[in-house]
């Protein structure tokens, strides 16, 4: 088997593992990975503003607001205005939100982080540089992404990126042209 086939198989395995986890999370808790991360962040820190949440889970404030809207409709969290500053809005978990966190599986990235952190620093650097290069080879270097292992649009309201369209508008680097 050619090396490029081994690389493509490994990439497919990563995609498949992410997909299987996303399905498990949806089946067990009825949540997406970003929704779970937001609920866990609120559980860990208590009431949080949209901006604080966005920084904590590395998502845009607009995306966090959209996700909060969905979680609030499901009764998993509530929002209230600050007492001293009425311009600030805080999200807080409801009992239903706390209950769903307890039954949800551990986020896939948590397992990855634990294993990655046990590697030697040189091995971590090697993996990082290799994956960054693979992303560049797939014209994905300019695609905005957060450290959330999930498939599809992050808030499920936005369409996923069409890589063919992205490729048409992204010039090849000198290395890629060789």
N, C-alpha and C positions, 0 to 999 in steps of 0.2 A: 504494500500500500504506500502511496506517495505521501510525503510529509504534509503537504497542504491538505490532504484528505484527513490526516490525523488531527490537524489544527481545526478543520471544519467540524469534525466529530466532537472534539472537546468543546467548541463553541456551542454546538447544538445541545450537548449534555448540560451545559450551564443554562441555556435558555429553557430547556425542558425541566430542569430542577426548579427554576424560578416559576415556571408555569404550574408545575405540580404543587408547589407550596402555595401559590396564589389560589388555586382551586381548593386546597385543604382549608386555608384560612376562610375562604368564602363559605365553604360547606359547614365548618365547625362554628364560626362566629358571625358569618354574614357580613364580613368586613373586607376591605381592600387593605393592602399593606400600609399605604399612607394614612388611612383612617385609624388603623391600629396604632401606628406610631404617634399620631396626634393624641389619641386617648391615653396612651401610656405616658406621654409627656405631661399631660394635665394631671394624671394620677401621681406622677413623681414630684411635680413642682407645685401642685395646688392650682388655684385660679391663675390663668395666664391671659395676657392680651394677645391679639392676633399677631402683632409684630414679634412678640417674644416667642410665640409658637412657631412662626415662620422661621425665625433664627434657629430655634431648637431642632426642628426637623429638616432644615435646609430645603425649604420650599418657598415659593413666592407668597406674599401676603394674600394676593388674589386667589391663589390655589387653596390656601388654608381656609380662607373665608368660604369658598365653595364647598369644601369638605365639611366645614363646621355646619353649614346650612343643612347638609344631608344628615349629619349626625344629630343635629337638633331636631329635625323632623322625625327621626326615629326615637327620640326621647332619651338619647344616650348622654346628652350634655345640655346645659343651659347657658344662657349669656345674661350678664347684667352690667349695668353702667357702674362706673366707679363712684364711690361715695364722695371722695374729695375732688375728683376731676371727672365730671360728667361726660367728657369727650372720650374717655377711655372705656372700652368694653372688655369685660373679662369672661372667659369661658370656664365653666366648671363642670365636673362630672356629676351625673345623676346616679342613683343607686343602680339603675339598669346599665349604665355605662361601666360602673365598677364591676358588676356581675359579668358582663361580656368580656372584660379584660381578663378576668380569672379563668375563663374557659378557653380563651384564644391560645393557639400554639405560640411558642417563642418565635419572634421574627427571624426569618432566614438569615438576615445580615448579622444578627447577634451570634449565631452559630459560626458563621464565617469569620467574624471579628475575633472570636475567642481562639479559633484555630490559627488565624493569620498572626495574631499577637504572639503566639508561641514560636513562630519562625525566627530565625536569625535575621538581623537587620539587612544583611546583604541579600538574603533570599526575598525579603519583602520588597526591596528596591528592584530586584530583578523582575519579580512578578509585576510590579507597578509599571516599570518601563516597557515591558513586553505588552501588557494590556493597553497601555496608551498608544503604542505603535499599531497594534491590531485595530484599535478604534480609528486611528488616522487612516489605515489602509482600507477601512470600510466606509470612509468619508463620514465618520460619525464624530470627529473631533470637535466640531462646532455645535453639536446637538446638546442643548441644555439638559442636564441630568442631575438628580440628587442621589445620595447614597441609600436609596430605597430599592431593594430587590423586588421588583414587581413588573408585570407586563402591562402594556397598554398605556393610554394617556393617564397621567398621574391623578387627575380628578375625575376621570371617566366621562367628562363633559366635553373635553377637547378631542379633536381627531388625533390619531397617532401620526407621526411624521412619515411622509412618503419619501423613502430613501432615494427612489429614482428621481423625484423632483429635486430633492436636496442635492443629489449628485450633479444634476444639470447646472446648478447655480454655484457649485463649489469647484474652483479651479484645482487641478491636480498639483501637488507639490513637485519640485524637481526630482525628488527621490521616487515618487509614484510614476513619473513619466518615463523612467528608465525601463 
